[in-house]
Amino acid sequence: MFDSLSDKLKRVIRDLRGQGKVTEVHIEAAMREIRLALLEADVNYKVVK
């Protein structure tokens, strides 16, 4: 479970770092991916929100 969460978070950060210029759209997409990863790791919805 933690390996999967860690891998997903690393991927999100790697994708952000790969952008030439980080915009609000990139941040929103990254936050969405992080929320989904946390929910898949069974983190409480209220905590994720």
Phi and psi in degrees as a GROMACS rama.xvg file:
@    title "Ramachandran Plot"
@    xaxis  label "Phi"
@    yaxis  label "Psi"
@TYPE xy
-70.7507  -32.3852  PHE-2
-64.0354  -43.4109  ASP-3
-63.7522  -45.0812  SER-4
-62.7869  -44.839  LEU-5
-60.8278  -43.6642  SER-6
-62.6311  -41.5535  ASP-7
-67.6722  -39.896  LYS-8
-66.9097  -39.626  LEU-9
-62.0604  -40.3341  LYS-10
-63.6823  -42.5716  ARG-11
-61.9692  -45.2826  VAL-12
-66.267  -41.015  ILE-13
-61.4782  -41.7253  ARG-14
-64.1879  -39.7639  ASP-15
-65.2913  -42.5573  LEU-16
-66.9136  -24.8968  ARG-17
-77.2947  -10.5113  GLY-18
-77.7178  140.1  GLN-19
-66.7871  -42.4532  GLY-20
-136.793  123.794  LYS-21
-87.0248  121.49  VAL-22
-109.715  175.137  THR-23
-61.0078  -35.0705  GLU-24
-62.948  -42.0148  VAL-25
-63.8848  -41.4734  HIS-26
-64.3254  -44.0625  ILE-27
-61.9256  -42.1159  GLU-28
-64.6536  -41.1656  ALA-29
-64.6511  -43.026  ALA-30
-63.2113  -37.8676  MET-31
-62.8596  -45.6119  ARG-32
-63.0304  -39.1419  GLU-33
-65.1721  -44.0919  ILE-34
-59.988  -45.1524  ARG-35
-62.4281  -41.1439  LEU-36
-62.9725  -41.2708  ALA-37
-65.8855  -41.4636  LEU-38
-64.2714  -39.7995  LEU-39
-65.3901  -25.1147  GLU-40
-88.7852  12.7159  ALA-41
65.6856  31.2318  ASP-42
-77.3691  140.584  VAL-43
-56.2999  137.2  ASN-44
-56.5458  -40.9865  TYR-45
-63.9647  -33.1269  LYS-46
-71.3738  -41.2302  VAL-47
-67.7265  -38.7484  VAL-48
